[in-house]
């Protein structure tokens, strides 16, 4: 949880992790935390690792496709996976575009539901694929947006 989430009780119930950390017992979450996937295109095994998935909270398909094309081009040019990933994050203005998407109608219902559940005291962990110690991830942007909503 980021320190800029403030001291609101609801924000203290919001966590995030990545699927490999869950699979390898590396995620430290409070007892009873509901694992909410936020992946647009989950694999079959991803579903087995989370309690539910809310694909409308994943980045829009067009942004994911553009990101993947540019990342693959940078990898072919010799950058490592993490370097290519993080460079493309900046090149395509991923955070700004994802934040803009979160303000549209498609994710509105899922955002409202998560906000209500957190205000009700539910422990929720947002889950996707990226280890944020190595790569930038939409999950942390979503966590920040939810934290902002909880402070309103």
N, C-alpha and C positions, 0 to 999 in steps of 0.2 A: 504494500500500500504506500502511495507517495505521501510525503509529509505535507503537501499542499492541499490534501483533502480536508484539512481542518479537523476539528474535534467533534463533529456531528456523530451522534451515536450510529445512525444509519450507515454512514460512510465506513465506520469501523467494521461493518459486516461484509464489506466488499473486498474480495481477494482476487488474485489471478495467478495462473500457472500454465504450464505447457504439458501436453499429453505425455511426452517421454518422462517427465518428472513424476507424473502419476504412475506410469507403468513400472518405474524403477524405485518407487517408494521414496522419492526425493522431495516431494511436495509437503510442506508443513502447513496444514490447514486445521482450523478448529474442528472439533468433533461435530458431525452432522452437517458439514458444509455441502451444499448442493452444487454439483459440477455442471456448469452450463457452458456447453460448447458455443462458440461464436464463429463458426466456420461456414463459409458459403458453399464449399464443395468438400464435404467430409468423406473420408474413406470409410469402408465398412468397419474396420477395426477401431476407428475413432469413436463411432457410436458405442462400442463396447466399453470405452474408457470414461464416458461421461454419463450423467443422468439424463440429459436432454441436450439437443442442439437447436440453436435459434439462428438459422442461416441468414435471415435478413439483417443480422448484426455483423455479419462478415462484410468485407469490402465488396462493392459492386463488381460484377463479372468483368465489365470492360476495364476497370482499373486493375484487377488481378491479371487479366490477359496482357495488358500493356506492360505491367511490371514483369511478368514472366518472360516476355519477349526480350525486353531490355536487359534483364538479369542474365539470360542465356547468352546474349551477344557479348556482354562483359566477361562472362566465364570463358567463352570461346576465345576472347582476346587475351586470356591469361590471368584474370583476377580469380582469387579463391571464392568459394561460395559466399562466405560471410562478407567479404569485401564488395563483391558484386551486389549482393542483397542491399547492403547499407548505402552504396553509391546510388543505386536506382531509387531507393526510398527518397533521397534528396532530389534526384533528377526529375522524377515525375511528380514531385510535390505531394507525396502520398498522404502525409498527415493532413494537410489543408483540404485535399480532395475528399478524404474519408470523413473529416469533420463536416464538410459541406453535405455529403451524402447522409450523414446522421441527422441532418436538419430537414430531410425530405420525408415524404409520406410513407415510403416503403418500410423503414425501420421504426416508425413512430409507435405502433402498438407494442412491439417488443421492448422498446425503451421505457415506455410508460409502465408496463407490467413489471419489469425488473426494478424500477424505481419504487413502485408500490411494495413489492416484496421486501426490498431492503428496508424501507421505512417501517414495515411490519416486524422487522427483527430477524428476517431470514439470513442465514449465513450463505453467501453465494460466492463461488469462484468462477471467474471467466476463464475458459480454456480454449487454446488453439494449438498450433504446431510449433511456434517459434520459441526458442530459448532466448529471452531478452538480455541475457548476459552477453550474447554474441550478436544478435540481430535485432533491428528495429521491428516493432510489431503493432498491428492495429489494436490488439488487445489492450495495450497500455493507454492508447488514445481513448478507447471506449471506456476504460476504467476512469480516466480523468473526466470525460464527459458525464458519466453517471455521477461522479463525485460533485461536479458542478450542479447537476440537477438536484442532488440531495441537499445542497446548501441553499437552494432557492426557496 
